[in-house]
Amino acid sequence: MIIGKRVRLRAVERSDLPAFVNWLNDPEVREFLMVYSPLSNEQEERWFKEILEQPVYNQPLTIEVREGESWIPVGNCSFHVQDWRIRAAELGIFIGEKAYWGKGYGAEVMRLLLDHGFKILNLNRIYLRVYENNHRAIRAYEKAGFVHEGRMRQAEYRNGNYEDVLLMSVLRSEWQGKEEDRG
């Protein structure tokens, strides 16, 4: 497990799937995700079987928040490493439990993932894509140290409109400098 102050990240279990399906079938949760249509339990079960075949570093993690003595699943996150030669990975995250939106959990998860990506996976560049109108996520990414790298104009079609997709990234050297400032 990857443990922070208020969250922990653990391997996805089959028992997480009903919550994932519930979250991804909520249009408000799905609004800023690359997922654009509802999912069935069967589709999520197929996804789960496929992720178990992936290398462990590419398998998603369940995001949990401490509630008293218990840990409550609230979303998931993952790295997508496409090329080990250049030591880069795309990061994805979503908080599906709406009661936990806007409380800083996403920013903490991002800091944990950056720490894991640079210290454990030995990545040099971690990047992500975000819709231009997802202001809450952009703030969380900036707070975690991501910088704006580019804009893909009208790169996504959602709800009858084309939207720009922003590229954001953190380099190991930038993260190390911020880590020294924090330490």
Summary of the structure (lengths in Angstrom):
residues: 183
radius of gyration: 16.1
end to end distance: 22.5
largest distance: 47.0
contacts: 503
relative contact order: 0.14
helix: 38%
strand: 36%
